Amino acid sequence: MVIPDAPGFLARQRTVAAPGFNRWLIPPAALAVHLCIGQVYATSVYKNSLVKHFDSSLTAVGISFSIAIVMLGVSAALFGTWVDRNGPRAAMFVSACFWVTGFLVGALGISVGSIWVFYLGYGVIGGIGLGIGYISPVSTLIKWFPDRPGLATGMAIMGFGGGALIASPLSNRLLAVYDSTFSATENPVADGRALVLLFLTLAALYICFMMFGAFSMRVPADDWRPDDFDPATVKAKSLVTTNSVSAANAIKTPQFWLLWTILFCNVTAGIGILEQAAPMIQDFFRDGTDSTVSVAAAGGFVGLLSIFNMAGRFVWSSTSDIVGRKGIYFVYLGMGLVLYVLLATVGTTSTAVFVLLAAVIISFYGGGFATVPAYLRDLFGTFQVGAIHGRLLTAWSAAGVVGPLIVNSVLDSSGTPGQLTADAYRPALFIMVALLAVGLLANSLVRPVASKHHEPSRGRATEGSNA
């Protein structure tokens, strides 16, 4: 598929930073986009309102989230090379246009009462913006921070995990303004008019912030290096290459598919908790030693998980610069496996134990997302790392379907929602343990990429050439 290059005012060459540019201005620009598209994790705020408005079910409304995640992976894979070739400003601009158009079409679907139009807007169109926006700053951040690639990607992707921390309370407040009967704790169901106004307001806010990020973004000159940075120190690290691999060649390597498996297993396991967070903590203690967890407390648990999701993306990814990418994934997968076993076996002993175990698991989930671009850079170089990352995110699309399917299928066969206990979740949790074991094995098999896949020296100079 041939995708036209961006017009002149968005061209990569117009975004090259002048000498003396402060590289620490780049993470805030990336955050401006990621905090906006991270709203996708806040859909639970108005899910019940959509169910009532469309006279539908939670499953039917939840399909919009699955469509968005699938489109994230598909668009990231299809547009990855285009993003590397045209640069982050063009990618962020296009992402903003699709993401905001998705909200506008979604508002139209709510207004006319068509869930299919809502799927098209929030799911398909918005999902395309989601995918392009997610990968847009990755390769640029890695080039600005060759000395700390884990820290760099962690700073930006942290914003995606934390987007719900802003979008959730903001959406609740706006719905309360637009519908006087709405209350996040007492009556969490808003009318259709309030939902339309919410989507229009979010669209207006997001276009401003995302365009600020797009036009603040710069790329480094080809010969730029951080002060006191010696490229020879990169080569000295295990698994880290100074060679380059194109996106087309990367998918031919076993390393790519090992990382695909690792990401799929880690994300599927994390989504298993995120998708059922609020009812899960209530069901775990329905007949337990602690008193029944209230709806408000369950909502607080979801907020706490969002904090750990966000913090894990920064803390664990930064730690990977010290212990190495392969080492940190042994932590994510190995310790995650143990924590899932503990959650299934001793998680009912107290709410404090349950919350602690779940929070650390979710921090590993977020860390896995933030660290994978640096892992790709280590193995494949910086040449087309954004495009390779885009192809790898198809693992997220698959996990976004498989994770909820596993958990929901197990729960559907175990009883009636609202009357379940911890026993109903244990089979799903042990399935997640098995998935993490597969990911742990895949990580142990990662080796340096064979030289036959490397680009010739003359090919490395042409940033983002066609794959």
Buried (B, 14 or more C-beta within 10 A) or exposed (E): EEEEEBEEEBBBEBBBBEEEBEBEEBBBBBBBBBBBBBBBBBBBBBBBBBBBBBEBEBEBBBBBBBBBBBBBBBBBBBBBBBBBBBBBBBBBBBBBBBBBBBBBBBBBBBBEEBBEBBBBBBBBBBBBBBBBBBBBBBBBBBBBBBBBBBBBBBBBBBBBBBBBBBBBBBBBEBBBEBBEEBBBEEEBBBBBEBBBBBBBBBBEBBBEBBBBBBBBBBBBEEEBEEEEEEEEEBEEEEBBBEBBBBBBBBBEBEBBBBBBBBBBBBBBBBBBBBBBBBBBBBBBBBEBEBEEBEBEBBBBBBEBBBBBBBBBBBBBBBBBBEEBBBBBBBBBBBBBBEBBBBBBEEBBEBBEBBBBBBBBBBBBBBBBBBBBBBBBBBBBBBBBBBBBBBBBBBBBBBBBBBBBBBBBEBBEEBEEBEEBBBBBBBBBBBBBBEBBBBBBBBBEEBEEBEEEBBBEEEEBEEBBBBB
